[in-house]
């Protein structure tokens, strides 16, 4: 089967309690499902606008909320196990 992968380009931690607080990747048609729900390991790296890595994990658990980082644009590298790397930007609004 083919599943759509929906990667957000904005998170708003602290803006509205409980809404869009964490960087969560949707896998499939169900908005509550992530690649982890299907046993797919995700590697995530986040860089600031100067190219300095501010977050990295080899096994993302959908728990990153830009804690301690300023509002702004960040760049991500997202790799699902056995798939090519996806590079994109992410807006953080605190």
C-alpha positions in Angstrom: 0.0 0.0 0.0 1.0 3.6 -0.5 0.6 6.0 2.4 0.7 9.8 2.2 3.4 11.4 4.4 2.3 14.8 5.8 5.1 16.9 7.3 4.1 20.1 9.0 5.9 23.3 8.2 4.7 25.2 11.3 4.4 24.4 15.0 3.0 26.8 17.7 4.1 25.6 21.1 2.7 27.7 23.8 0.4 29.7 21.6 -2.8 27.6 22.1 -2.6 25.0 24.9 -2.6 21.5 23.4 -2.9 22.5 19.8 0.0 22.1 17.4 2.6 22.0 20.2 4.8 19.2 18.9 6.4 18.4 15.5 4.2 15.4 14.5 4.4 13.7 11.2 1.2 12.1 9.8 1.5 8.8 8.0 -1.6 7.6 6.2 -5.1 9.1 6.0 -5.6 9.0 9.8 -4.3 12.2 11.3 -3.5 10.4 14.6 -1.1 7.9 13.0 2.7 8.4 12.7 5.3 6.3 11.0 6.1 5.0 14.5 2.7 3.4 14.7 3.7 1.3 11.7 7.1 0.4 13.2 9.0 2.7 10.9 12.0 4.4 12.5 12.4 8.1 11.9 15.6 10.1 12.1 15.2 13.9 12.6 17.7 16.7 12.5 16.8 20.4 13.1 19.1 23.3 12.2 18.8 27.0 12.9 19.3 29.6 10.1 23.0 29.5 10.6 23.2 25.8 10.0 23.9 24.9 13.6 22.2 21.7 14.6 19.8 22.4 17.5 18.1 18.9 17.7 18.9 15.5 16.5 17.7 11.9 17.1 18.0 8.6 15.4 14.6 7.4 16.7 12.2 10.3 16.8 9.3 9.8 19.3 7.2 12.8 18.2 8.0 14.8 21.3 10.0 17.8 20.0 8.4 21.1 20.6 11.3 23.6 20.1 11.7 24.0 23.8 14.2 26.7 24.6 14.4 27.9 21.0 13.4 31.3 19.7 10.5 31.8 17.2 11.8 31.7 13.6 12.6 29.5 10.7 14.4 26.2 11.2 15.5 23.6 8.6 14.8 19.9 9.0 16.2 16.7 7.6 13.8 13.9 8.1 14.6 10.3 7.1 12.2 7.4 7.3 13.9 4.0 7.6 14.9 2.8 4.2 13.6 5.9 2.4 15.3 9.0 1.0 15.9 12.0 3.2 13.3 14.8 3.1 14.6 18.3 3.6 12.3 21.2 4.4 11.8 24.3 6.5 9.8 24.6 9.7 8.4 27.8 11.2 8.3 27.9 15.0 5.9 30.5 16.6 6.2 30.6 20.4 
